[in-house]
Amino acid sequence: MQENKNSKAIPATQAWLKAVVLDLQLCPFAYAPHRQNRIAYHSSSAQTVEAALLDLEQALQELQDQPQISTSLLIFESGFANFFDYLDLLDLADLLIDQLDLRGHYQLASFHPQYLFAGEDEQASSHYSNRSPFPMLHLIREAEMELALAHYPQPENIPIRNQALLNEQPPSYWAEKLQACYLTED
C-alpha cells in the first residue's frame, strides 16, 4: 500500500470519527475500538480500481495478521471522488472478500463525502450518517460485530435513530460540521 505519511486524510478522518460518529453516537460500537486504539487508518493514493483493490487486500491481510486491530479504515485521499465510481469500487471490494474466502470474517461499511441513500431526497440530512471527509472502505471484523450486537438492545433501530437525529438539523449544519474536519490540526 502506497501511503502518504503527510496525508491530511487521516487527521480529517479522525476528527470526523470523534466529532460526528462518536460525539453523536451514530455507531455505538465505535467507542471501544477508538478508546482502545484498535482502529487502523490507511491513506491510499490509489487512483484506479485495481490499485484500490490491492490496497484493500493488504488491509485485509493486516487484519488477518494482527488480531489486536479491531477495525480498519482504508481512506482514498484523492481517488474515487465521484460517488458512482466509488459505488462501483464498493461492489468489487465486496466481491474481493468472497474471492479471498473471507466472507463471514469481515464485512464492509461504506462512507463517502457525497453519500446518498437510494430513495431518499438528495437534500436529506440523513445522508450525513455515511458522509465522511474522504471516500473510504471500513473493514469490520464480523465476530466483534456479532458480539457487540448481542449486547445491544434493538440494533435494528440504530439507523432509524440516526436518521431522526440528523434530520433535526438542516443539511447546511452537517455540511459545516463535515467541512470543519478538514481544518483540524494534528
C-alpha atoms as an extended CHARMM CRD file, in Angstrom:
* protein
*
       186  EXT
         1         1  MET       CA              0.0000000000        0.0000000000        0.0000000000  PROA      1               0.0000000000
         2         2  GLN       CA              1.3810000000        3.3580000000       -1.0100000000  PROA      2               0.0000000000
         3         3  GLU       CA              0.5740000000        5.5420000000        1.9700000000  PROA      3               0.0000000000
         4         4  ASN       CA              1.2290000000        9.2560000000        2.1980000000  PROA      4               0.0000000000
         5         5  LYS       CA              2.5850000000        9.8820000000        5.6890000000  PROA      5               0.0000000000
         6         6  ASN       CA              1.8920000000       13.6160000000        5.2590000000  PROA      6               0.0000000000
         7         7  SER       CA             -1.7060000000       12.9080000000        4.3610000000  PROA      7               0.0000000000
         8         8  LYS       CA             -4.4770000000       15.2170000000        5.5060000000  PROA      8               0.0000000000
         9         9  ALA       CA             -6.9120000000       12.3280000000        5.0790000000  PROA      9               0.0000000000
        10        10  ILE       CA             -6.0740000000       10.5620000000        8.3260000000  PROA      10              0.0000000000
        11        11  PRO       CA             -6.3520000000       13.5790000000       10.6700000000  PROA      11              0.0000000000
        12        12  ALA       CA             -9.5620000000       14.6920000000        8.9230000000  PROA      12              0.0000000000
        13        13  THR       CA            -10.9940000000       11.1990000000        9.2720000000  PROA      13              0.0000000000
        14        14  GLN       CA            -10.0120000000       11.0340000000       12.9370000000  PROA      14              0.0000000000
        15        15  ALA       CA            -11.6700000000       14.4140000000       13.5190000000  PROA      15              0.0000000000
        16        16  TRP       CA            -14.8200000000       13.1840000000       11.7360000000  PROA      16              0.0000000000
        17        17  LEU       CA            -14.8540000000        9.9930000000       13.7840000000  PROA      17              0.0000000000
        18        18  LYS       CA            -14.7040000000       11.9960000000       17.0060000000  PROA      18              0.0000000000
        19        19  ALA       CA            -16.9540000000       14.9500000000       16.1070000000  PROA      19              0.0000000000
        20        20  VAL       CA            -19.6070000000       13.0510000000       14.1910000000  PROA      20              0.0000000000
        21        21  VAL       CA            -19.5570000000        9.2960000000       14.7270000000  PROA      21              0.0000000000
        22        22  LEU       CA            -18.5660000000        9.2290000000       18.4120000000  PROA      22              0.0000000000
        23        23  ASP       CA            -19.9610000000       12.5060000000       19.7430000000  PROA      23              0.0000000000
        24        24  LEU       CA            -23.3410000000       11.8680000000       18.0920000000  PROA      24              0.0000000000
        25        25  GLN       CA            -23.1900000000        8.1560000000       18.9070000000  PROA      25              0.0000000000
        26        26  LEU       CA            -24.0250000000        7.2740000000       15.2870000000  PROA      26              0.0000000000
        27        27  CYS       CA            -22.2720000000        3.9530000000       15.7930000000  PROA      27              0.0000000000
        28        28  PRO       CA            -22.4990000000        2.7390000000       19.3800000000  PROA      28              0.0000000000
        29        29  PHE       CA            -19.8570000000        0.1220000000       18.6000000000  PROA      29              0.0000000000
        30        30  ALA       CA            -17.1200000000        2.5850000000       17.5800000000  PROA      30              0.0000000000
        31        31  TYR       CA            -16.2960000000        3.9620000000       21.0080000000  PROA      31              0.0000000000
        32        32  ALA       CA            -14.4480000000        0.9170000000       22.4190000000  PROA      32              0.0000000000
        33        33  PRO       CA            -12.0880000000        0.3830000000       19.4520000000  PROA      33              0.0000000000
        34        34  HSD       CA            -11.3840000000        4.1200000000       19.3720000000  PROA      34              0.0000000000
        35        35  ARG       CA            -10.7020000000        4.3270000000       23.1140000000  PROA      35              0.0000000000
        36        36  GLN       CA             -8.5390000000        1.1950000000       22.9680000000  PROA      36              0.0000000000
        37        37  ASN       CA             -6.5890000000        2.5000000000       19.9510000000  PROA      37              0.0000000000
        38        38  ARG       CA             -7.6010000000       -0.5500000000       17.8920000000  PROA      38              0.0000000000
        39        39  ILE       CA             -8.5040000000        1.2540000000       14.6620000000  PROA      39              0.0000000000
        40        40  ALA       CA             -6.0760000000        1.0920000000       11.7420000000  PROA      40              0.0000000000
        41        41  TYR       CA             -6.1190000000        4.1660000000        9.4890000000  PROA      41              0.0000000000
        42        42  HSD       CA             -4.6630000000        3.8640000000        5.9990000000  PROA      42              0.0000000000
        43        43  SER       CA             -4.4890000000        6.6960000000        3.4930000000  PROA      43              0.0000000000
        44        44  SER       CA             -4.4470000000        5.2400000000        0.0000000000  PROA      44              0.0000000000
        45        45  SER       CA             -3.1960000000        7.1590000000       -3.0030000000  PROA      45              0.0000000000
        46        46  ALA       CA             -4.9560000000        4.7100000000       -5.3460000000  PROA      46              0.0000000000
        47        47  GLN       CA             -6.4800000000        6.2890000000       -8.4300000000  PROA      47              0.0000000000
        48        48  THR       CA             -7.6220000000        3.1080000000      -10.1380000000  PROA      48              0.0000000000
        49        49  VAL       CA             -9.8800000000        0.2650000000       -9.0900000000  PROA      49              0.0000000000
        50        50  GLU       CA             -7.0040000000       -2.1930000000       -9.4660000000  PROA      50              0.0000000000
        51        51  ALA       CA             -4.7320000000       -0.2030000000       -7.1450000000  PROA      51              0.0000000000
        52        52  ALA       CA             -7.5580000000        0.3060000000       -4.6450000000  PROA      52              0.0000000000
        53        53  LEU       CA             -8.3040000000       -3.4250000000       -4.5540000000  PROA      53              0.0000000000
        54        54  LEU       CA             -4.6200000000       -4.1640000000       -3.9570000000  PROA      54              0.0000000000
        55        55  ASP       CA             -4.6650000000       -1.7430000000       -1.0300000000  PROA      55              0.0000000000
        56        56  LEU       CA             -7.8440000000       -3.3660000000        0.2440000000  PROA      56              0.0000000000
        57        57  GLU       CA             -6.2310000000       -6.7930000000        0.0430000000  PROA      57              0.0000000000
        58        58  GLN       CA             -3.2750000000       -5.5090000000        2.0740000000  PROA      58              0.0000000000
        59        59  ALA       CA             -5.6100000000       -4.0160000000        4.6930000000  PROA      59              0.0000000000
        60        60  LEU       CA             -7.4360000000       -7.3410000000        4.9370000000  PROA      60              0.0000000000
        61        61  GLN       CA             -4.1300000000       -9.1630000000        5.2950000000  PROA      61              0.0000000000
        62        62  GLU       CA             -3.1320000000       -6.7840000000        8.0870000000  PROA      62              0.0000000000
        63        63  LEU       CA             -6.3700000000       -7.6120000000        9.9120000000  PROA      63              0.0000000000
        64        64  GLN       CA             -5.6380000000      -11.3230000000        9.4490000000  PROA      64              0.0000000000
        65        65  ASP       CA             -2.0950000000      -10.9270000000       10.7710000000  PROA      65              0.0000000000
        66        66  GLN       CA             -2.8490000000       -8.5380000000       13.6310000000  PROA      66              0.0000000000
        67        67  PRO       CA             -5.8550000000       -9.6220000000       15.6900000000  PROA      67              0.0000000000
        68        68  GLN       CA             -5.3350000000       -6.6890000000       18.0600000000  PROA      68              0.0000000000
        69        69  ILE       CA             -6.6770000000       -4.4090000000       15.3050000000  PROA      69              0.0000000000
        70        70  SER       CA            -10.4260000000       -4.2550000000       15.6680000000  PROA      70              0.0000000000
        71        71  THR       CA            -11.3290000000       -2.4060000000       12.5120000000  PROA      71              0.0000000000
        72        72  SER       CA             -9.6230000000       -0.7280000000        9.5770000000  PROA      72              0.0000000000
        73        73  LEU       CA            -10.3890000000        2.3950000000        7.5700000000  PROA      73              0.0000000000
        74        74  LEU       CA             -8.9860000000        2.4820000000        4.0450000000  PROA      74              0.0000000000
        75        75  ILE       CA             -9.2120000000        6.1630000000        3.0910000000  PROA      75              0.0000000000
        76        76  PHE       CA             -8.8720000000        7.2480000000       -0.5330000000  PROA      76              0.0000000000
        77        77  GLU       CA             -7.1290000000       10.5880000000       -0.3500000000  PROA      77              0.0000000000
        78        78  SER       CA             -7.5620000000       11.5940000000       -3.9730000000  PROA      78              0.0000000000
        79        79  GLY       CA             -9.3020000000        8.7380000000       -5.7620000000  PROA      79              0.0000000000
        80        80  PHE       CA            -12.9870000000        7.8960000000       -6.1230000000  PROA      80              0.0000000000
        81        81  ALA       CA            -14.2780000000       11.4120000000       -5.5510000000  PROA      81              0.0000000000
        82        82  ASN       CA            -17.2130000000       10.6010000000       -7.8310000000  PROA      82              0.0000000000
        83        83  PHE       CA            -19.7800000000        8.7630000000       -5.7100000000  PROA      83              0.0000000000
        84        84  PHE       CA            -20.9020000000        6.4580000000       -8.5100000000  PROA      84              0.0000000000
        85        85  ASP       CA            -17.3130000000        5.4350000000       -9.2930000000  PROA      85              0.0000000000
        86        86  TYR       CA            -16.9400000000        4.7440000000       -5.5870000000  PROA      86              0.0000000000
        87        87  LEU       CA            -20.0610000000        2.5350000000       -5.6270000000  PROA      87              0.0000000000
        88        88  ASP       CA            -18.5060000000        0.5090000000       -8.4610000000  PROA      88              0.0000000000
        89        89  LEU       CA            -15.3870000000        0.0800000000       -6.2970000000  PROA      89              0.0000000000
        90        90  LEU       CA            -17.5490000000       -0.9380000000       -3.3360000000  PROA      90              0.0000000000
        91        91  ASP       CA            -19.1790000000       -3.7050000000       -5.3930000000  PROA      91              0.0000000000
        92        92  LEU       CA            -15.7820000000       -5.0200000000       -6.4960000000  PROA      92              0.0000000000
        93        93  ALA       CA            -14.4210000000       -4.7620000000       -2.9450000000  PROA      93              0.0000000000
        94        94  ASP       CA            -17.2880000000       -6.9080000000       -1.7440000000  PROA      94              0.0000000000
        95        95  LEU       CA            -16.5090000000       -9.4540000000       -4.4580000000  PROA      95              0.0000000000
        96        96  LEU       CA            -12.8580000000       -9.4540000000       -3.3810000000  PROA      96              0.0000000000
        97        97  ILE       CA            -13.8940000000      -10.5170000000        0.1170000000  PROA      97              0.0000000000
        98        98  ASP       CA            -15.6250000000      -13.5180000000       -1.4800000000  PROA      98              0.0000000000
        99        99  GLN       CA            -12.6600000000      -14.2900000000       -3.7300000000  PROA      99              0.0000000000
       100       100  LEU       CA            -10.3320000000      -14.2740000000       -0.7370000000  PROA      100             0.0000000000
       101       101  ASP       CA            -12.7440000000      -16.5680000000        1.1130000000  PROA      101             0.0000000000
       102       102  LEU       CA            -13.1250000000      -14.0020000000        3.8890000000  PROA      102             0.0000000000
       103       103  ARG       CA            -16.9310000000      -13.7310000000        3.8550000000  PROA      103             0.0000000000
       104       104  GLY       CA            -18.0970000000      -14.3180000000        7.4070000000  PROA      104             0.0000000000
       105       105  HSD       CA            -14.8270000000      -12.9400000000        8.7660000000  PROA      105             0.0000000000
       106       106  TYR       CA            -15.0150000000       -9.3520000000        7.5000000000  PROA      106             0.0000000000
       107       107  GLN       CA            -17.6800000000       -7.0560000000        6.1790000000  PROA      107             0.0000000000
       108       108  LEU       CA            -17.5720000000       -3.6610000000        4.5320000000  PROA      108             0.0000000000
       109       109  ALA       CA            -19.2020000000       -0.4320000000        5.5500000000  PROA      109             0.0000000000
       110       110  SER       CA            -19.0860000000        2.4830000000        3.1640000000  PROA      110             0.0000000000
       111       111  PHE       CA            -18.5420000000        6.2000000000        3.6310000000  PROA      111             0.0000000000
       112       112  HSD       CA            -18.1590000000        8.9660000000        1.0740000000  PROA      112             0.0000000000
       113       113  PRO       CA            -18.3560000000       12.7970000000        1.0910000000  PROA      113             0.0000000000
       114       114  GLN       CA            -21.2750000000       12.6450000000       -1.3840000000  PROA      114             0.0000000000
       115       115  TYR       CA            -23.0210000000        9.5900000000        0.0660000000  PROA      115             0.0000000000
       116       116  LEU       CA            -26.6540000000        9.2300000000       -0.9790000000  PROA      116             0.0000000000
       117       117  PHE       CA            -29.1220000000        6.6580000000        0.2540000000  PROA      117             0.0000000000
       118       118  ALA       CA            -31.2580000000        5.3150000000       -2.5680000000  PROA      118             0.0000000000
       119       119  GLY       CA            -34.8390000000        6.5090000000       -2.4520000000  PROA      119             0.0000000000
       120       120  GLU       CA            -34.1900000000        9.4720000000       -0.1320000000  PROA      120             0.0000000000
       121       121  ASP       CA            -34.4390000000       13.1190000000       -1.0710000000  PROA      121             0.0000000000
       122       122  GLU       CA            -30.9710000000       14.2310000000       -2.1870000000  PROA      122             0.0000000000
       123       123  GLN       CA            -31.1610000000       17.1520000000        0.2690000000  PROA      123             0.0000000000
       124       124  ALA       CA            -31.9890000000       14.9990000000        3.3160000000  PROA      124             0.0000000000
       125       125  SER       CA            -29.7130000000       15.4390000000        6.3150000000  PROA      125             0.0000000000
       126       126  SER       CA            -29.8130000000       11.6910000000        6.9350000000  PROA      126             0.0000000000
       127       127  HSD       CA            -27.2150000000       11.1370000000        4.1920000000  PROA      127             0.0000000000
       128       128  TYR       CA            -24.6530000000       12.5680000000        6.6150000000  PROA      128             0.0000000000
       129       129  SER       CA            -24.6700000000        9.3570000000        8.6510000000  PROA      129             0.0000000000
       130       130  ASN       CA            -22.4820000000        7.9410000000        5.8690000000  PROA      130             0.0000000000
       131       131  ARG       CA            -20.7700000000       11.1070000000        4.6900000000  PROA      131             0.0000000000
       132       132  SER       CA            -17.1150000000       11.3220000000        5.5900000000  PROA      132             0.0000000000
       133       133  PRO       CA            -14.2980000000       13.7250000000        4.7110000000  PROA      133             0.0000000000
       134       134  PHE       CA            -12.8790000000       11.2920000000        2.1260000000  PROA      134             0.0000000000
       135       135  PRO       CA            -14.1410000000        8.1780000000        0.3340000000  PROA      135             0.0000000000
       136       136  MET       CA            -13.3500000000        5.1550000000        2.4600000000  PROA      136             0.0000000000
       137       137  LEU       CA            -13.9240000000        1.4730000000        2.9520000000  PROA      137             0.0000000000
       138       138  HSD       CA            -14.4530000000        0.3970000000        6.5450000000  PROA      138             0.0000000000
       139       139  LEU       CA            -13.4030000000       -3.1720000000        7.2620000000  PROA      139             0.0000000000
       140       140  ILE       CA            -15.1890000000       -4.6990000000       10.2240000000  PROA      140             0.0000000000
       141       141  ARG       CA            -14.4300000000       -7.9680000000       11.9830000000  PROA      141             0.0000000000
       142       142  GLU       CA            -17.7230000000       -9.8570000000       11.9100000000  PROA      142             0.0000000000
       143       143  ALA       CA            -17.0110000000      -11.7570000000       15.1370000000  PROA      143             0.0000000000
       144       144  GLU       CA            -16.5750000000       -8.4940000000       17.0400000000  PROA      144             0.0000000000
       145       145  MET       CA            -19.6900000000       -7.0270000000       15.4340000000  PROA      145             0.0000000000
       146       146  GLU       CA            -21.7440000000      -10.0920000000       16.3440000000  PROA      146             0.0000000000
       147       147  LEU       CA            -20.5530000000       -9.8720000000       19.9250000000  PROA      147             0.0000000000
       148       148  ALA       CA            -21.3910000000       -6.1720000000       20.1110000000  PROA      148             0.0000000000
       149       149  LEU       CA            -24.8270000000       -6.7100000000       18.5570000000  PROA      149             0.0000000000
       150       150  ALA       CA            -25.6240000000       -9.4570000000       21.0430000000  PROA      150             0.0000000000
       151       151  HSD       CA            -25.2530000000       -6.9810000000       23.8880000000  PROA      151             0.0000000000
       152       152  TYR       CA            -27.0710000000       -4.0540000000       22.2830000000  PROA      152             0.0000000000
       153       153  PRO       CA            -30.8600000000       -3.8240000000       22.5760000000  PROA      153             0.0000000000
       154       154  GLN       CA            -32.6500000000       -3.4710000000       19.2400000000  PROA      154             0.0000000000
       155       155  PRO       CA            -29.6840000000       -2.7260000000       16.9690000000  PROA      155             0.0000000000
       156       156  GLU       CA            -32.0550000000       -2.5620000000       14.0120000000  PROA      156             0.0000000000
       157       157  ASN       CA            -33.2290000000        0.7870000000       15.4020000000  PROA      157             0.0000000000
       158       158  ILE       CA            -29.7940000000        2.4140000000       15.0750000000  PROA      158             0.0000000000
       159       159  PRO       CA            -30.3490000000        3.6730000000       11.5010000000  PROA      159             0.0000000000
       160       160  ILE       CA            -33.8330000000        4.9630000000       12.4220000000  PROA      160             0.0000000000
       161       161  ARG       CA            -32.4320000000        6.8200000000       15.4280000000  PROA      161             0.0000000000
       162       162  ASN       CA            -29.5700000000        8.2540000000       13.3360000000  PROA      162             0.0000000000
       163       163  GLN       CA            -31.9140000000        9.4190000000       10.6090000000  PROA      163             0.0000000000
       164       164  ALA       CA            -34.1730000000       11.1730000000       13.1240000000  PROA      164             0.0000000000
       165       165  LEU       CA            -31.1990000000       12.7670000000       14.9000000000  PROA      165             0.0000000000
       166       166  LEU       CA            -29.6140000000       14.0470000000       11.6980000000  PROA      166             0.0000000000
       167       167  ASN       CA            -32.9050000000       15.3370000000       10.3310000000  PROA      167             0.0000000000
       168       168  GLU       CA            -33.2260000000       17.6110000000       13.3950000000  PROA      168             0.0000000000
       169       169  GLN       CA            -30.7280000000       19.9440000000       11.6920000000  PROA      169             0.0000000000
       170       170  PRO       CA            -30.6470000000       21.2290000000        8.1000000000  PROA      170             0.0000000000
       171       171  PRO       CA            -28.0940000000       19.7630000000        5.6690000000  PROA      171             0.0000000000
       172       172  SER       CA            -26.0840000000       23.0070000000        5.8490000000  PROA      172             0.0000000000
       173       173  TYR       CA            -25.4010000000       22.3460000000        9.5430000000  PROA      173             0.0000000000
       174       174  TRP       CA            -23.9830000000       18.8890000000        8.7980000000  PROA      174             0.0000000000
       175       175  ALA       CA            -22.0520000000       20.1620000000        5.7830000000  PROA      175             0.0000000000
       176       176  GLU       CA            -20.3260000000       22.7220000000        8.0340000000  PROA      176             0.0000000000
       177       177  LYS       CA            -19.5950000000       20.0560000000       10.6470000000  PROA      177             0.0000000000
       178       178  LEU       CA            -18.0570000000       17.8180000000        7.9810000000  PROA      178             0.0000000000
       179       179  GLN       CA            -16.0970000000       20.7240000000        6.4820000000  PROA      179             0.0000000000
       180       180  ALA       CA            -14.6380000000       21.5280000000        9.9130000000  PROA      180             0.0000000000
       181       181  CYS       CA            -12.9680000000       18.0970000000        9.9430000000  PROA      181             0.0000000000
       182       182  TYR       CA            -10.6560000000       19.2020000000        7.1270000000  PROA      182             0.0000000000
       183       183  LEU       CA             -9.4060000000       22.0960000000        9.2250000000  PROA      183             0.0000000000
       184       184  THR       CA             -8.1760000000       20.1310000000       12.2320000000  PROA      184             0.0000000000
       185       185  GLU       CA             -4.5460000000       20.1870000000       13.2070000000  PROA      185             0.0000000000
       186       186  ASP       CA             -2.6200000000       17.1190000000       14.3410000000  PROA      186             0.0000000000
